[in-house]
């Protein structure tokens, strides 16, 4: 899976949530944001979700509830502009 074009998206999401050295950890894992069991250790399941939701270049994974976790029920694909509008201040 590491060679799949969408694998870096999964790796970045996991880093934000679980790697205390990640520059974004404070805003994700440090606030308690985690990844559902289905995706956490299974990049294949996450990539299948991206593909089933028609991921295209230029789209980003957005959490609908910014205080919620990464899960199929709480995520959607949006443009970067859409992602910027759904943020906590």
VEXMI-321561 format. One record per atom (N, C-alpha, C): residue in one letter; x, y, z. Coordinates in steps of 0.05 Angstrom, whole numbers, padded with zeros to 5 digits, always signed. Atoms other than C-alpha are relative to their C-alpha. Example, Ala and Ser with C-alpha at 12.3 -4.5 7.8 and 13.67 -1.06 7.14 Angstrom:
A+00018-00024+00000A+00246-00090+00156A+00018+00024+00000S-00016-00024-00001S+00273-00021+00143S-00015+00022+00014
This chain:
X+00016-00024+00000X+00000+00000+00000X+00017+00025+00000X-00017-00024-00002X+00058+00048+00012X+00005+00014-00027X-00004-00011+00026X+00064+00058-00063X-00025+00012-00012X+00025-00010+00011X-00009+00076-00073X+00000+00030+00001X-00001-00030+00001X-00019+00149-00093X-00015+00013+00023X+00015-00012-00022X-00068+00160-00035X+00011-00007+00027X-00011+00008-00026X-00026+00128+00019X+00011+00024+00016X-00010-00023-00016X+00008+00195+00038X-00022+00015+00015X+00022-00013-00014X-00061+00222+00057X-00005-00014+00027X+00004+00016-00024X-00070+00165+00107X+00023+00005+00020X-00024-00004-00017X+00001+00173+00134X+00000+00027+00013X+00001-00027-00011X-00008+00248+00144X-00022+00002+00022X+00022+00000-00020X-00075+00238+00180X+00009-00014+00025X-00009+00015-00023X-00044+00186+00226X+00022+00016+00015X-00021-00017-00013X+00016+00232+00240X-00012+00022+00017X+00013-00022-00014X-00029+00290+00260X-00013-00010+00026X+00015+00011-00023X-00067+00245+00309X+00018-00014+00021X-00015+00018-00019X-00012+00201+00340X+00029+00006+00003X-00028-00006-00002X+00057+00230+00328X+00005+00026+00014X-00003-00025-00016X+00074+00280+00383X+00021+00018-00012X-00020-00017+00013X+00132+00305+00340X-00011+00014-00024X+00012-00012+00024X+00085+00324+00283X-00008+00029+00007X+00006-00029-00005X+00077+00400+00277X-00029+00006+00004X+00029-00004-00003X+00001+00392+00275X-00012-00016+00023X+00010+00018-00021X-00005+00343+00333X-00017+00016+00021X+00014-00016-00021X-00026+00398+00382X-00029+00005-00008X+00027-00006+00009X-00087+00414+00340X-00017-00024-00007X+00014+00024+00006X-00107+00342+00328X+00002-00020+00024X-00003+00019-00022X-00082+00286+00374X+00002+00013+00027X-00002-00015-00026X-00066+00337+00428X-00027+00009+00010X+00028-00007-00008X-00140+00356+00429X-00018-00024+00002X+00015+00024-00003X-00162+00284+00430X-00012-00011-00025X+00010+00010+00026X-00177+00275+00356X+00015-00026-00006X-00013+00026+00006X-00164+00203+00336X-00013-00011-00027X+00009+00012+00024X-00178+00156+00278X-00016-00025+00008X+00016+00023-00006X-00233+00103+00279X+00016-00026-00004X-00014+00025+00001X-00211+00031+00288X+00002-00011-00029X+00001+00010+00028X-00231+00015+00216X+00023+00011-00017X-00021-00014+00016X-00179+00064+00188X+00027+00000+00014X-00025-00006-00015X-00126+00070+00243X+00023-00018-00009X-00022+00018+00008X-00085+00008+00225X-00004-00012-00027X+00006+00013+00025X-00114-00006+00157X-00002+00021-00022X+00001-00020+00022X-00094+00043+00102X-00017-00009-00023X+00016+00010+00022X-00129-00002+00052X-00029+00008+00003X+00028-00008-00005X-00197+00012+00085X-00004+00030-00005X+00002-00029+00003X-00184+00087+00086X+00002+00007-00030X-00003-00005+00029X-00161+00087+00013X-00025-00009-00015X+00025+00009+00012X-00223+00047-00006X-00022+00020+00004X+00020-00021-00006X-00266+00101+00028X+00005+00024-00018X-00007-00023+00018X-00229+00156-00011X-00010-00006-00028X+00007+00007+00027X-00240+00119-00076X-00030-00002-00004X+00029+00002+00002X-00313+00104-00062X-00014+00027+00002X+00011-00027-00001X-00324+00178-00049X+00011+00018-00022X-00010-00014+00024X-00292+00197-00115X+00022+00020+00005X-00022-00018-00005X-00228+00227-00089X+00014+00007-00027X-00014-00010+00023X-00195+00270-00142X+00022+00019+00010X-00022-00019-00007X-00132+00312-00141X-00013+00027+00006X+00011-00026-00007X-00147+00378-00106X-00021-00002+00022X+00019+00003-00022X-00196+00348-00055X+00015-00008+00025X-00011+00005-00026X-00181+00343+00019X-00021-00014+00018X+00017+00012-00020X-00209+00302+00076X-00007+00021+00021X+00009-00019-00020X-00251+00346+00121X-00018-00014+00020X+00018+00011-00021X-00281+00327+00188X-00024+00019+00003X+00024-00015-00001X-00353+00351+00190X-00002+00014+00027X-00001-00011-00027X-00349+00360+00266X+00029+00002+00007X-00028-00004-00005X-00281+00390+00280X+00010-00011+00027X-00008+00012-00025X-00282+00362+00350X-00003-00031-00001X+00004+00029+00003X-00299+00292+00324X+00025-00013-00012X-00022+00016+00010X-00253+00237+00301X-00002-00004-00030X+00000+00008+00028X-00233+00215+00232X-00015-00027-00002X+00016+00024+00004X-00286+00164+00212X-00018+00004-00025X+00016-00004+00023X-00330+00150+00152X-00025+00017+00005X+00024-00016-00007X-00390+00182+00188X+00006+00030+00004X-00007-00028-00007X-00352+00246+00204X+00018+00013-00021X-00018-00011+00020X-00311+00257+00141X-00013+00003-00027X+00010-00005+00027X-00324+00284+00072X+00024+00011-00016X-00021-00012+00017X-00281+00307+00013X-00009+00027-00009X+00006-00027+00008X-00279+00381-00001X+00025+00013-00013X-00022-00016+00011X-00236+00432-00037X+00015+00013+00024X-00015-00014-00022X-00183+00469+00004X-00016+00024+00009X+00016-00023-00009X-00230+00530+00004X-00022-00009+00019X+00020+00010-00017X-00285+00488+00033X+00011-00009+00027X-00013+00009-00025X-00238+00459+00085X+00007+00024+00017X-00007-00024-00015X-00216+00529+00106X-00025+00012+00013X+00024-00011-00012X-00288+00549+00119X-00010-00016+00024X+00008+00018-00022X-00298+00490+00166X+00023-00003+00020X-00022+00001-00019X-00248+00507+00220X-00008+00013+00026X+00005-00012-00026X-00247+00524+00293X+00019+00024+00002X-00017-00024-00004X-00220+00592+00313X+00004+00004+00030
